[in-house]
Amino acid sequence: MSTPAKNIRIMCPNLKCRSILVVPETARGKNVKCSNCATLFKIPVTAPTPSPAGR
Ligand SMILES: [Zn+2]
């Protein structure tokens, strides 16, 4: 099976917004704009994925 482009979910850093934005994984390290509050922020390369089996 081919691996489709994953999407990552990231919370808007604007404390008054905190919307969950879904962006493609290829957007890591790039700037995105929140569609809700228009805040421009950078997606961290290591996205905070909710993995329960962490170290
Ligand atoms: Zn926002």
mmCIF file of the protein (N, C-alpha, C, O) and its ligand, coordinates in Angstrom:
data_MODEL
# 
_entry.id   MODEL 
# 
loop_
_entity.id 
_entity.type 
_entity.pdbx_number_of_molecules 
1 polymer     1 
2 non-polymer 1 
# 
_entity_poly.entity_id                      1 
_entity_poly.type                           'polypeptide(L)' 
_entity_poly.nstd_linkage                   no 
_entity_poly.nstd_monomer                   no 
_entity_poly.pdbx_seq_one_letter_code       MSTPAKNIRIMCPNLKCRSILVVPETARGKNVKCSNCATLFKIPVTAPTPSPAGR 
_entity_poly.pdbx_seq_one_letter_code_can   MSTPAKNIRIMCPNLKCRSILVVPETARGKNVKCSNCATLFKIPVTAPTPSPAGR 
_entity_poly.pdbx_strand_id                 A 
# 
loop_
_entity_poly_seq.entity_id 
_entity_poly_seq.num 
_entity_poly_seq.mon_id 
_entity_poly_seq.hetero 
1 1  MET n 
1 2  SER n 
1 3  THR n 
1 4  PRO n 
1 5  ALA n 
1 6  LYS n 
1 7  ASN n 
1 8  ILE n 
1 9  ARG n 
1 10 ILE n 
1 11 MET n 
1 12 CYS n 
1 13 PRO n 
1 14 ASN n 
1 15 LEU n 
1 16 LYS n 
1 17 CYS n 
1 18 ARG n 
1 19 SER n 
1 20 ILE n 
1 21 LEU n 
1 22 VAL n 
1 23 VAL n 
1 24 PRO n 
1 25 GLU n 
1 26 THR n 
1 27 ALA n 
1 28 ARG n 
1 29 GLY n 
1 30 LYS n 
1 31 ASN n 
1 32 VAL n 
1 33 LYS n 
1 34 CYS n 
1 35 SER n 
1 36 ASN n 
1 37 CYS n 
1 38 ALA n 
1 39 THR n 
1 40 LEU n 
1 41 PHE n 
1 42 LYS n 
1 43 ILE n 
1 44 PRO n 
1 45 VAL n 
1 46 THR n 
1 47 ALA n 
1 48 PRO n 
1 49 THR n 
1 50 PRO n 
1 51 SER n 
1 52 PRO n 
1 53 ALA n 
1 54 GLY n 
1 55 ARG n 
# 
loop_
_struct_asym.id 
_struct_asym.entity_id 
A 1 
B 2 
# 
loop_
_chem_comp.id 
_chem_comp.type 
_chem_comp.mon_nstd_flag 
ALA 'L-peptide linking' y 
ARG 'L-peptide linking' y 
ASN 'L-peptide linking' y 
CYS 'L-peptide linking' y 
GLU 'L-peptide linking' y 
GLY 'peptide linking'   y 
ILE 'L-peptide linking' y 
LEU 'L-peptide linking' y 
LYS 'L-peptide linking' y 
MET 'L-peptide linking' y 
PHE 'L-peptide linking' y 
PRO 'L-peptide linking' y 
SER 'L-peptide linking' y 
THR 'L-peptide linking' y 
VAL 'L-peptide linking' y 
ZN  non-polymer         . 
# 
_pdbx_entity_nonpoly.entity_id   2 
_pdbx_entity_nonpoly.name        ? 
_pdbx_entity_nonpoly.comp_id     ZN 
# 
_pdbx_nonpoly_scheme.asym_id         B 
_pdbx_nonpoly_scheme.entity_id       2 
_pdbx_nonpoly_scheme.mon_id          ZN 
_pdbx_nonpoly_scheme.ndb_seq_num     1 
_pdbx_nonpoly_scheme.pdb_seq_num     101 
_pdbx_nonpoly_scheme.auth_seq_num    101 
_pdbx_nonpoly_scheme.pdb_mon_id      ZN 
_pdbx_nonpoly_scheme.auth_mon_id     ZN 
_pdbx_nonpoly_scheme.pdb_strand_id   A 
_pdbx_nonpoly_scheme.pdb_ins_code    . 
# 
loop_
_atom_site.group_PDB 
_atom_site.id 
_atom_site.type_symbol 
_atom_site.label_atom_id 
_atom_site.label_alt_id 
_atom_site.label_comp_id 
_atom_site.label_asym_id 
_atom_site.label_entity_id 
_atom_site.label_seq_id 
_atom_site.pdbx_PDB_ins_code 
_atom_site.Cartn_x 
_atom_site.Cartn_y 
_atom_site.Cartn_z 
_atom_site.occupancy 
_atom_site.B_iso_or_equiv 
_atom_site.pdbx_formal_charge 
_atom_site.auth_seq_id 
_atom_site.auth_comp_id 
_atom_site.auth_asym_id 
_atom_site.auth_atom_id 
_atom_site.pdbx_PDB_model_num 
ATOM   1   N  N  . MET A 1 1  ? 0.836   -1.199 0.000  1.00 0.00 ? 1   MET A N  1 
ATOM   2   C  CA . MET A 1 1  ? 0.000   0.000  0.000  1.00 0.00 ? 1   MET A CA 1 
ATOM   3   C  C  . MET A 1 1  ? 0.875   1.254  0.000  1.00 0.00 ? 1   MET A C  1 
ATOM   4   O  O  . MET A 1 1  ? 1.915   1.302  0.657  1.00 0.00 ? 1   MET A O  1 
ATOM   5   N  N  . SER A 1 2  ? 0.451   2.226  -0.719 1.00 0.00 ? 2   SER A N  1 
ATOM   6   C  CA . SER A 1 2  ? 1.190   3.481  -0.712 1.00 0.00 ? 2   SER A CA 1 
ATOM   7   C  C  . SER A 1 2  ? 0.821   4.267  0.537  1.00 0.00 ? 2   SER A C  1 
ATOM   8   O  O  . SER A 1 2  ? -0.265  4.118  1.097  1.00 0.00 ? 2   SER A O  1 
ATOM   9   N  N  . THR A 1 3  ? 1.747   5.095  0.949  1.00 0.00 ? 3   THR A N  1 
ATOM   10  C  CA . THR A 1 3  ? 1.495   5.892  2.134  1.00 0.00 ? 3   THR A CA 1 
ATOM   11  C  C  . THR A 1 3  ? 1.029   7.283  1.735  1.00 0.00 ? 3   THR A C  1 
ATOM   12  O  O  . THR A 1 3  ? 1.806   8.074  1.201  1.00 0.00 ? 3   THR A O  1 
ATOM   13  N  N  . PRO A 1 4  ? -0.214  7.573  1.989  1.00 0.00 ? 4   PRO A N  1 
ATOM   14  C  CA . PRO A 1 4  ? -0.711  8.912  1.653  1.00 0.00 ? 4   PRO A CA 1 
ATOM   15  C  C  . PRO A 1 4  ? -0.140  9.961  2.588  1.00 0.00 ? 4   PRO A C  1 
ATOM   16  O  O  . PRO A 1 4  ? 0.359   9.642  3.667  1.00 0.00 ? 4   PRO A O  1 
ATOM   17  N  N  . ALA A 1 5  ? -0.215  11.192 2.175  1.00 0.00 ? 5   ALA A N  1 
ATOM   18  C  CA . ALA A 1 5  ? 0.290   12.280 3.010  1.00 0.00 ? 5   ALA A CA 1 
ATOM   19  C  C  . ALA A 1 5  ? -0.544  12.369 4.285  1.00 0.00 ? 5   ALA A C  1 
ATOM   20  O  O  . ALA A 1 5  ? -1.767  12.501 4.257  1.00 0.00 ? 5   ALA A O  1 
ATOM   21  N  N  . LYS A 1 6  ? 0.166   12.291 5.387  1.00 0.00 ? 6   LYS A N  1 
ATOM   22  C  CA . LYS A 1 6  ? -0.545  12.371 6.662  1.00 0.00 ? 6   LYS A CA 1 
ATOM   23  C  C  . LYS A 1 6  ? -0.864  13.818 7.007  1.00 0.00 ? 6   LYS A C  1 
ATOM   24  O  O  . LYS A 1 6  ? -0.211  14.762 6.563  1.00 0.00 ? 6   LYS A O  1 
ATOM   25  N  N  . ASN A 1 7  ? -1.874  13.933 7.797  1.00 0.00 ? 7   ASN A N  1 
ATOM   26  C  CA . ASN A 1 7  ? -2.202  15.253 8.323  1.00 0.00 ? 7   ASN A CA 1 
ATOM   27  C  C  . ASN A 1 7  ? -1.843  15.289 9.792  1.00 0.00 ? 7   ASN A C  1 
ATOM   28  O  O  . ASN A 1 7  ? -1.977  14.294 10.504 1.00 0.00 ? 7   ASN A O  1 
ATOM   29  N  N  . ILE A 1 8  ? -1.395  16.424 10.229 1.00 0.00 ? 8   ILE A N  1 
ATOM   30  C  CA . ILE A 1 8  ? -1.102  16.589 11.647 1.00 0.00 ? 8   ILE A CA 1 
ATOM   31  C  C  . ILE A 1 8  ? -2.045  17.639 12.214 1.00 0.00 ? 8   ILE A C  1 
ATOM   32  O  O  . ILE A 1 8  ? -2.432  18.598 11.547 1.00 0.00 ? 8   ILE A O  1 
ATOM   33  N  N  . ARG A 1 9  ? -2.388  17.421 13.441 1.00 0.00 ? 9   ARG A N  1 
ATOM   34  C  CA . ARG A 1 9  ? -3.272  18.381 14.106 1.00 0.00 ? 9   ARG A CA 1 
ATOM   35  C  C  . ARG A 1 9  ? -2.453  19.213 15.075 1.00 0.00 ? 9   ARG A C  1 
ATOM   36  O  O  . ARG A 1 9  ? -1.643  18.692 15.841 1.00 0.00 ? 9   ARG A O  1 
ATOM   37  N  N  . ILE A 1 10 ? -2.677  20.487 15.024 1.00 0.00 ? 10  ILE A N  1 
ATOM   38  C  CA . ILE A 1 10 ? -1.924  21.377 15.900 1.00 0.00 ? 10  ILE A CA 1 
ATOM   39  C  C  . ILE A 1 10 ? -2.869  22.437 16.441 1.00 0.00 ? 10  ILE A C  1 
ATOM   40  O  O  . ILE A 1 10 ? -3.761  22.927 15.750 1.00 0.00 ? 10  ILE A O  1 
ATOM   41  N  N  . MET A 1 11 ? -2.640  22.767 17.688 1.00 0.00 ? 11  MET A N  1 
ATOM   42  C  CA . MET A 1 11 ? -3.513  23.748 18.312 1.00 0.00 ? 11  MET A CA 1 
ATOM   43  C  C  . MET A 1 11 ? -2.984  25.150 18.046 1.00 0.00 ? 11  MET A C  1 
ATOM   44  O  O  . MET A 1 11 ? -1.779  25.397 18.101 1.00 0.00 ? 11  MET A O  1 
ATOM   45  N  N  . CYS A 1 12 ? -3.876  26.033 17.765 1.00 0.00 ? 12  CYS A N  1 
ATOM   46  C  CA . CYS A 1 12 ? -3.507  27.427 17.556 1.00 0.00 ? 12  CYS A CA 1 
ATOM   47  C  C  . CYS A 1 12 ? -2.908  27.993 18.843 1.00 0.00 ? 12  CYS A C  1 
ATOM   48  O  O  . CYS A 1 12 ? -3.506  27.862 19.911 1.00 0.00 ? 12  CYS A O  1 
ATOM   49  N  N  . PRO A 1 13 ? -1.743  28.616 18.754 1.00 0.00 ? 13  PRO A N  1 
ATOM   50  C  CA . PRO A 1 13 ? -1.075  29.144 19.951 1.00 0.00 ? 13  PRO A CA 1 
ATOM   51  C  C  . PRO A 1 13 ? -1.777  30.349 20.548 1.00 0.00 ? 13  PRO A C  1 
ATOM   52  O  O  . PRO A 1 13 ? -1.456  30.781 21.655 1.00 0.00 ? 13  PRO A O  1 
ATOM   53  N  N  . ASN A 1 14 ? -2.714  30.876 19.827 1.00 0.00 ? 14  ASN A N  1 
ATOM   54  C  CA . ASN A 1 14 ? -3.463  32.005 20.359 1.00 0.00 ? 14  ASN A CA 1 
ATOM   55  C  C  . ASN A 1 14 ? -4.383  31.511 21.483 1.00 0.00 ? 14  ASN A C  1 
ATOM   56  O  O  . ASN A 1 14 ? -5.311  30.737 21.248 1.00 0.00 ? 14  ASN A O  1 
ATOM   57  N  N  . LEU A 1 15 ? -4.109  31.969 22.690 1.00 0.00 ? 15  LEU A N  1 
ATOM   58  C  CA . LEU A 1 15 ? -4.861  31.474 23.845 1.00 0.00 ? 15  LEU A CA 1 
ATOM   59  C  C  . LEU A 1 15 ? -6.342  31.844 23.766 1.00 0.00 ? 15  LEU A C  1 
ATOM   60  O  O  . LEU A 1 15 ? -7.185  31.218 24.409 1.00 0.00 ? 15  LEU A O  1 
ATOM   61  N  N  . LYS A 1 16 ? -6.637  32.842 22.989 1.00 0.00 ? 16  LYS A N  1 
ATOM   62  C  CA . LYS A 1 16 ? -8.044  33.229 22.860 1.00 0.00 ? 16  LYS A CA 1 
ATOM   63  C  C  . LYS A 1 16 ? -8.740  32.466 21.741 1.00 0.00 ? 16  LYS A C  1 
ATOM   64  O  O  . LYS A 1 16 ? -9.939  32.620 21.509 1.00 0.00 ? 16  LYS A O  1 
ATOM   65  N  N  . CYS A 1 17 ? -7.961  31.644 21.059 1.00 0.00 ? 17  CYS A N  1 
ATOM   66  C  CA . CYS A 1 17 ? -8.527  30.911 19.927 1.00 0.00 ? 17  CYS A CA 1 
ATOM   67  C  C  . CYS A 1 17 ? -8.452  29.402 20.190 1.00 0.00 ? 17  CYS A C  1 
ATOM   68  O  O  . CYS A 1 17 ? -9.465  28.721 20.347 1.00 0.00 ? 17  CYS A O  1 
ATOM   69  N  N  . ARG A 1 18 ? -7.207  28.912 20.231 1.00 0.00 ? 18  ARG A N  1 
ATOM   70  C  CA . ARG A 1 18 ? -6.945  27.499 20.524 1.00 0.00 ? 18  ARG A CA 1 
ATOM   71  C  C  . ARG A 1 18 ? -7.726  26.551 19.616 1.00 0.00 ? 18  ARG A C  1 
ATOM   72  O  O  . ARG A 1 18 ? -8.198  25.504 20.059 1.00 0.00 ? 18  ARG A O  1 
ATOM   73  N  N  . SER A 1 19 ? -7.853  26.914 18.380 1.00 0.00 ? 19  SER A N  1 
ATOM   74  C  CA . SER A 1 19 ? -8.522  26.037 17.437 1.00 0.00 ? 19  SER A CA 1 
ATOM   75  C  C  . SER A 1 19 ? -7.572  24.918 17.018 1.00 0.00 ? 19  SER A C  1 
ATOM   76  O  O  . SER A 1 19 ? -6.358  25.107 16.955 1.00 0.00 ? 19  SER A O  1 
ATOM   77  N  N  . ILE A 1 20 ? -8.134  23.779 16.739 1.00 0.00 ? 20  ILE A N  1 
ATOM   78  C  CA . ILE A 1 20 ? -7.337  22.674 16.246 1.00 0.00 ? 20  ILE A CA 1 
ATOM   79  C  C  . ILE A 1 20 ? -7.260  22.774 14.731 1.00 0.00 ? 20  ILE A C  1 
ATOM   80  O  O  . ILE A 1 20 ? -8.261  22.673 14.021 1.00 0.00 ? 20  ILE A O  1 
ATOM   81  N  N  . LEU A 1 21 ? -6.044  22.974 14.268 1.00 0.00 ? 21  LEU A N  1 
ATOM   82  C  CA . LEU A 1 21 ? -5.851  23.095 12.833 1.00 0.00 ? 21  LEU A CA 1 
ATOM   83  C  C  . LEU A 1 21 ? -5.301  21.787 12.287 1.00 0.00 ? 21  LEU A C  1 
ATOM   84  O  O  . LEU A 1 21 ? -4.416  21.175 12.885 1.00 0.00 ? 21  LEU A O  1 
ATOM   85  N  N  . VAL A 1 22 ? -5.828  21.372 11.161 1.00 0.00 ? 22  VAL A N  1 
ATOM   86  C  CA . VAL A 1 22 ? -5.325  20.169 10.510 1.00 0.00 ? 22  VAL A CA 1 
ATOM   87  C  C  . VAL A 1 22 ? -4.523  20.589 9.287  1.00 0.00 ? 22  VAL A C  1 
ATOM   88  O  O  . VAL A 1 22 ? -5.053  21.179 8.345  1.00 0.00 ? 22  VAL A O  1 
ATOM   89  N  N  . VAL A 1 23 ? -3.258  20.278 9.323  1.00 0.00 ? 23  VAL A N  1 
ATOM   90  C  CA . VAL A 1 23 ? -2.381  20.668 8.224  1.00 0.00 ? 23  VAL A CA 1 
ATOM   91  C  C  . VAL A 1 23 ? -1.629  19.438 7.737  1.00 0.00 ? 23  VAL A C  1 
ATOM   92  O  O  . VAL A 1 23 ? -1.422  18.503 8.510  1.00 0.00 ? 23  VAL A O  1 
ATOM   93  N  N  . PRO A 1 24 ? -1.219  19.417 6.489  1.00 0.00 ? 24  PRO A N  1 
ATOM   94  C  CA . PRO A 1 24 ? -0.450  18.278 5.983  1.00 0.00 ? 24  PRO A CA 1 
ATOM   95  C  C  . PRO A 1 24 ? 0.903   18.187 6.672  1.00 0.00 ? 24  PRO A C  1 
ATOM   96  O  O  . PRO A 1 24 ? 1.478   19.195 7.085  1.00 0.00 ? 24  PRO A O  1 
ATOM   97  N  N  . GLU A 1 25 ? 1.395   16.972 6.787  1.00 0.00 ? 25  GLU A N  1 
ATOM   98  C  CA . GLU A 1 25 ? 2.660   16.754 7.475  1.00 0.00 ? 25  GLU A CA 1 
ATOM   99  C  C  . GLU A 1 25 ? 3.809   17.486 6.793  1.00 0.00 ? 25  GLU A C  1 
ATOM   100 O  O  . GLU A 1 25 ? 4.831   17.784 7.411  1.00 0.00 ? 25  GLU A O  1 
ATOM   101 N  N  . THR A 1 26 ? 3.624   17.763 5.533  1.00 0.00 ? 26  THR A N  1 
ATOM   102 C  CA . THR A 1 26 ? 4.674   18.456 4.785  1.00 0.00 ? 26  THR A CA 1 
ATOM   103 C  C  . THR A 1 26 ? 4.784   19.919 5.192  1.00 0.00 ? 26  THR A C  1 
ATOM   104 O  O  . THR A 1 26 ? 5.709   20.622 4.786  1.00 0.00 ? 26  THR A O  1 
ATOM   105 N  N  . ALA A 1 27 ? 3.836   20.361 5.992  1.00 0.00 ? 27  ALA A N  1 
ATOM   106 C  CA . ALA A 1 27 ? 3.846   21.763 6.417  1.00 0.00 ? 27  ALA A CA 1 
ATOM   107 C  C  . ALA A 1 27 ? 4.718   21.977 7.644  1.00 0.00 ? 27  ALA A C  1 
ATOM   108 O  O  . ALA A 1 27 ? 4.805   23.088 8.168  1.00 0.00 ? 27  ALA A O  1 
ATOM   109 N  N  . ARG A 1 28 ? 5.362   20.909 8.099  1.00 0.00 ? 28  ARG A N  1 
ATOM   110 C  CA . ARG A 1 28 ? 6.218   21.050 9.284  1.00 0.00 ? 28  ARG A CA 1 
ATOM   111 C  C  . ARG A 1 28 ? 7.390   21.977 8.997  1.00 0.00 ? 28  ARG A C  1 
ATOM   112 O  O  . ARG A 1 28 ? 8.025   21.909 7.945  1.00 0.00 ? 28  ARG A O  1 
ATOM   113 N  N  . GLY A 1 29 ? 7.650   22.834 9.955  1.00 0.00 ? 29  GLY A N  1 
ATOM   114 C  CA . GLY A 1 29 ? 8.737   23.782 9.794  1.00 0.00 ? 29  GLY A CA 1 
ATOM   115 C  C  . GLY A 1 29 ? 8.337   24.993 8.976  1.00 0.00 ? 29  GLY A C  1 
ATOM   116 O  O  . GLY A 1 29 ? 9.145   25.891 8.733  1.00 0.00 ? 29  GLY A O  1 
ATOM   117 N  N  . LYS A 1 30 ? 7.096   25.009 8.558  1.00 0.00 ? 30  LYS A N  1 
ATOM   118 C  CA . LYS A 1 30 ? 6.623   26.141 7.761  1.00 0.00 ? 30  LYS A CA 1 
ATOM   119 C  C  . LYS A 1 30 ? 5.621   26.955 8.564  1.00 0.00 ? 30  LYS A C  1 
ATOM   120 O  O  . LYS A 1 30 ? 5.112   26.521 9.597  1.00 0.00 ? 30  LYS A O  1 
ATOM   121 N  N  . ASN A 1 31 ? 5.362   28.124 8.063  1.00 0.00 ? 31  ASN A N  1 
ATOM   122 C  CA . ASN A 1 31 ? 4.397   28.977 8.725  1.00 0.00 ? 31  ASN A CA 1 
ATOM   123 C  C  . ASN A 1 31 ? 3.007   28.731 8.161  1.00 0.00 ? 31  ASN A C  1 
ATOM   124 O  O  . ASN A 1 31 ? 2.819   28.626 6.949  1.00 0.00 ? 31  ASN A O  1 
ATOM   125 N  N  . VAL A 1 32 ? 2.052   28.644 9.051  1.00 0.00 ? 32  VAL A N  1 
ATOM   126 C  CA . VAL A 1 32 ? 0.670   28.506 8.625  1.00 0.00 ? 32  VAL A CA 1 
ATOM   127 C  C  . VAL A 1 32 ? -0.150  29.589 9.310  1.00 0.00 ? 32  VAL A C  1 
ATOM   128 O  O  . VAL A 1 32 ? 0.256   30.161 10.321 1.00 0.00 ? 32  VAL A O  1 
ATOM   129 N  N  . LYS A 1 33 ? -1.290  29.846 8.744  1.00 0.00 ? 33  LYS A N  1 
ATOM   130 C  CA . LYS A 1 33 ? -2.156  30.859 9.332  1.00 0.00 ? 33  LYS A CA 1 
ATOM   131 C  C  . LYS A 1 33 ? -3.428  30.194 9.824  1.00 0.00 ? 33  LYS A C  1 
ATOM   132 O  O  . LYS A 1 33 ? -4.066  29.420 9.111  1.00 0.00 ? 33  LYS A O  1 
ATOM   133 N  N  . CYS A 1 34 ? -3.772  30.511 11.035 1.00 0.00 ? 34  CYS A N  1 
ATOM   134 C  CA . CYS A 1 34 ? -4.998  29.973 11.601 1.00 0.00 ? 34  CYS A CA 1 
ATOM   135 C  C  . CYS A 1 34 ? -6.189  30.510 10.827 1.00 0.00 ? 34  CYS A C  1 
ATOM   136 O  O  . CYS A 1 34 ? -6.307  31.712 10.586 1.00 0.00 ? 34  CYS A O  1 
ATOM   137 N  N  . SER A 1 35 ? -7.066  29.597 10.443 1.00 0.00 ? 35  SER A N  1 
ATOM   138 C  CA . SER A 1 35 ? -8.222  30.011 9.644  1.00 0.00 ? 35  SER A CA 1 
ATOM   139 C  C  . SER A 1 35 ? -9.287  30.661 10.506 1.00 0.00 ? 35  SER A C  1 
ATOM   140 O  O  . SER A 1 35 ? -10.265 31.213 10.002 1.00 0.00 ? 35  SER A O  1 
ATOM   141 N  N  . ASN A 1 36 ? -9.084  30.588 11.814 1.00 0.00 ? 36  ASN A N  1 
ATOM   142 C  CA . ASN A 1 36 ? -10.087 31.132 12.720 1.00 0.00 ? 36  ASN A CA 1 
ATOM   143 C  C  . ASN A 1 36 ? -9.735  32.543 13.191 1.00 0.00 ? 36  ASN A C  1 
ATOM   144 O  O  . ASN A 1 36 ? -10.577 33.440 13.198 1.00 0.00 ? 36  ASN A O  1 
ATOM   145 N  N  . CYS A 1 37 ? -8.464  32.719 13.585 1.00 0.00 ? 37  CYS A N  1 
ATOM   146 C  CA . CYS A 1 37 ? -8.071  34.012 14.131 1.00 0.00 ? 37  CYS A CA 1 
ATOM   147 C  C  . CYS A 1 37 ? -6.984  34.682 13.303 1.00 0.00 ? 37  CYS A C  1 
ATOM   148 O  O  . CYS A 1 37 ? -6.529  35.778 13.628 1.00 0.00 ? 37  CYS A O  1 
ATOM   149 N  N  . ALA A 1 38 ? -6.575  34.018 12.236 1.00 0.00 ? 38  ALA A N  1 
ATOM   150 C  CA . ALA A 1 38 ? -5.585  34.577 11.310 1.00 0.00 ? 38  ALA A CA 1 
ATOM   151 C  C  . ALA A 1 38 ? -4.227  34.778 11.960 1.00 0.00 ? 38  ALA A C  1 
ATOM   152 O  O  . ALA A 1 38 ? -3.429  35.590 11.491 1.00 0.00 ? 38  ALA A O  1 
ATOM   153 N  N  . THR A 1 39 ? -3.956  34.048 13.036 1.00 0.00 ? 39  THR A N  1 
ATOM   154 C  CA . THR A 1 39 ? -2.636  34.125 13.649 1.00 0.00 ? 39  THR A CA 1 
ATOM   155 C  C  . THR A 1 39 ? -1.641  33.316 12.829 1.00 0.00 ? 39  THR A C  1 
ATOM   156 O  O  . THR A 1 39 ? -1.906  32.176 12.450 1.00 0.00 ? 39  THR A O  1 
ATOM   157 N  N  . LEU A 1 40 ? -0.498  33.922 12.566 1.00 0.00 ? 40  LEU A N  1 
ATOM   158 C  CA . LEU A 1 40 ? 0.522   33.237 11.796 1.00 0.00 ? 40  LEU A CA 1 
ATOM   159 C  C  . LEU A 1 40 ? 1.517   32.594 12.763 1.00 0.00 ? 40  LEU A C  1 
ATOM   160 O  O  . LEU A 1 40 ? 2.082   33.271 13.622 1.00 0.00 ? 40  LEU A O  1 
ATOM   161 N  N  . PHE A 1 41 ? 1.721   31.323 12.625 1.00 0.00 ? 41  PHE A N  1 
ATOM   162 C  CA . PHE A 1 41 ? 2.654   30.641 13.515 1.00 0.00 ? 41  PHE A CA 1 
ATOM   163 C  C  . PHE A 1 41 ? 3.342   29.516 12.767 1.00 0.00 ? 41  PHE A C  1 
ATOM   164 O  O  . PHE A 1 41 ? 2.915   29.093 11.692 1.00 0.00 ? 41  PHE A O  1 
ATOM   165 N  N  . LYS A 1 42 ? 4.420   29.049 13.372 1.00 0.00 ? 42  LYS A N  1 
ATOM   166 C  CA . LYS A 1 42 ? 5.248   28.040 12.728 1.00 0.00 ? 42  LYS A CA 1 
ATOM   167 C  C  . LYS A 1 42 ? 4.935   26.667 13.297 1.00 0.00 ? 42  LYS A C  1 
ATOM   168 O  O  . LYS A 1 42 ? 4.793   26.483 14.506 1.00 0.00 ? 42  LYS A O  1 
ATOM   169 N  N  . ILE A 1 43 ? 4.836   25.727 12.398 1.00 0.00 ? 43  ILE A N  1 
ATOM   170 C  CA . ILE A 1 43 ? 4.584   24.351 12.833 1.00 0.00 ? 43  ILE A CA 1 
ATOM   171 C  C  . ILE A 1 43 ? 5.896   23.713 13.251 1.00 0.00 ? 43  ILE A C  1 
ATOM   172 O  O  . ILE A 1 43 ? 6.844   23.686 12.466 1.00 0.00 ? 43  ILE A O  1 
ATOM   173 N  N  . PRO A 1 44 ? 5.970   23.201 14.465 1.00 0.00 ? 44  PRO A N  1 
ATOM   174 C  CA . PRO A 1 44 ? 7.209   22.553 14.901 1.00 0.00 ? 44  PRO A CA 1 
ATOM   175 C  C  . PRO A 1 44 ? 7.489   21.299 14.087 1.00 0.00 ? 44  PRO A C  1 
ATOM   176 O  O  . PRO A 1 44 ? 6.574   20.609 13.638 1.00 0.00 ? 44  PRO A O  1 
ATOM   177 N  N  . VAL A 1 45 ? 8.773   21.024 13.910 1.00 0.00 ? 45  VAL A N  1 
ATOM   178 C  CA . VAL A 1 45 ? 9.151   19.856 13.117 1.00 0.00 ? 45  VAL A CA 1 
ATOM   179 C  C  . VAL A 1 45 ? 8.706   18.581 13.816 1.00 0.00 ? 45  VAL A C  1 
ATOM   180 O  O  . VAL A 1 45 ? 8.266   17.623 13.180 1.00 0.00 ? 45  VAL A O  1 
ATOM   181 N  N  . THR A 1 46 ? 8.829   18.591 15.124 1.00 0.00 ? 46  THR A N  1 
ATOM   182 C  CA . THR A 1 46 ? 8.352   17.446 15.894 1.00 0.00 ? 46  THR A CA 1 
ATOM   183 C  C  . THR A 1 46 ? 6.982   17.804 16.450 1.00 0.00 ? 46  THR A C  1 
ATOM   184 O  O  . THR A 1 46 ? 6.858   18.474 17.475 1.00 0.00 ? 46  THR A O  1 
ATOM   185 N  N  . ALA A 1 47 ? 5.978   17.345 15.758 1.00 0.00 ? 47  ALA A N  1 
ATOM   186 C  CA . ALA A 1 47 ? 4.621   17.672 16.165 1.00 0.00 ? 47  ALA A CA 1 
ATOM   187 C  C  . ALA A 1 47 ? 4.258   16.917 17.441 1.00 0.00 ? 47  ALA A C  1 
ATOM   188 O  O  . ALA A 1 47 ? 4.615   15.751 17.612 1.00 0.00 ? 47  ALA A O  1 
ATOM   189 N  N  . PRO A 1 48 ? 3.548   17.598 18.326 1.00 0.00 ? 48  PRO A N  1 
ATOM   190 C  CA . PRO A 1 48 ? 3.117   16.958 19.574 1.00 0.00 ? 48  PRO A CA 1 
ATOM   191 C  C  . PRO A 1 48 ? 1.977   15.982 19.348 1.00 0.00 ? 48  PRO A C  1 
ATOM   192 O  O  . PRO A 1 48 ? 0.818   16.273 19.644 1.00 0.00 ? 48  PRO A O  1 
ATOM   193 N  N  . THR A 1 49 ? 2.326   14.827 18.821 1.00 0.00 ? 49  THR A N  1 
ATOM   194 C  CA . THR A 1 49 ? 1.308   13.831 18.558 1.00 0.00 ? 49  THR A CA 1 
ATOM   195 C  C  . THR A 1 49 ? 0.944   13.105 19.852 1.00 0.00 ? 49  THR A C  1 
ATOM   196 O  O  . THR A 1 49 ? 1.824   12.711 20.617 1.00 0.00 ? 49  THR A O  1 
ATOM   197 N  N  . PRO A 1 50 ? -0.319  12.936 20.086 1.00 0.00 ? 50  PRO A N  1 
ATOM   198 C  CA . PRO A 1 50 ? -0.770  12.265 21.316 1.00 0.00 ? 50  PRO A CA 1 
ATOM   199 C  C  . PRO A 1 50 ? -0.512  10.763 21.273 1.00 0.00 ? 50  PRO A C  1 
ATOM   200 O  O  . PRO A 1 50 ? -1.386  9.983  20.894 1.00 0.00 ? 50  PRO A O  1 
ATOM   201 N  N  . SER A 1 51 ? 0.683   10.370 21.662 1.00 0.00 ? 51  SER A N  1 
ATOM   202 C  CA . SER A 1 51 ? 1.008   8.959  21.679 1.00 0.00 ? 51  SER A CA 1 
ATOM   203 C  C  . SER A 1 51 ? 1.077   8.461  23.123 1.00 0.00 ? 51  SER A C  1 
ATOM   204 O  O  . SER A 1 51 ? 1.984   8.839  23.864 1.00 0.00 ? 51  SER A O  1 
ATOM   205 N  N  . PRO A 1 52 ? 0.149   7.635  23.518 1.00 0.00 ? 52  PRO A N  1 
ATOM   206 C  CA . PRO A 1 52 ? 0.096   7.145  24.908 1.00 0.00 ? 52  PRO A CA 1 
ATOM   207 C  C  . PRO A 1 52 ? 1.289   6.269  25.256 1.00 0.00 ? 52  PRO A C  1 
ATOM   208 O  O  . PRO A 1 52 ? 1.716   6.224  26.409 1.00 0.00 ? 52  PRO A O  1 
ATOM   209 N  N  . ALA A 1 53 ? 1.822   5.578  24.266 1.00 0.00 ? 53  ALA A N  1 
ATOM   210 C  CA . ALA A 1 53 ? 2.950   4.697  24.535 1.00 0.00 ? 53  ALA A CA 1 
ATOM   211 C  C  . ALA A 1 53 ? 4.240   5.467  24.317 1.00 0.00 ? 53  ALA A C  1 
ATOM   212 O  O  . ALA A 1 53 ? 5.015   5.167  23.409 1.00 0.00 ? 53  ALA A O  1 
ATOM   213 N  N  . GLY A 1 54 ? 4.455   6.447  25.149 1.00 0.00 ? 54  GLY A N  1 
ATOM   214 C  CA . GLY A 1 54 ? 5.669   7.247  25.032 1.00 0.00 ? 54  GLY A CA 1 
ATOM   215 C  C  . GLY A 1 54 ? 6.727   6.742  26.009 1.00 0.00 ? 54  GLY A C  1 
ATOM   216 O  O  . GLY A 1 54 ? 6.511   5.816  26.790 1.00 0.00 ? 54  GLY A O  1 
ATOM   217 N  N  . ARG A 1 55 ? 7.889   7.404  25.921 1.00 0.00 ? 55  ARG A N  1 
ATOM   218 C  CA . ARG A 1 55 ? 8.950   6.995  26.838 1.00 0.00 ? 55  ARG A CA 1 
ATOM   219 C  C  . ARG A 1 55 ? 8.992   7.910  28.027 1.00 0.00 ? 55  ARG A C  1 
ATOM   220 O  O  . ARG A 1 55 ? 9.823   7.727  28.917 1.00 0.00 ? 55  ARG A O  1 
HETATM 221 ZN ZN . ZN  B 2 .  ? -6.369  30.686 15.944 1.00 0.00 2 101 ZN  A ZN 1 
# 
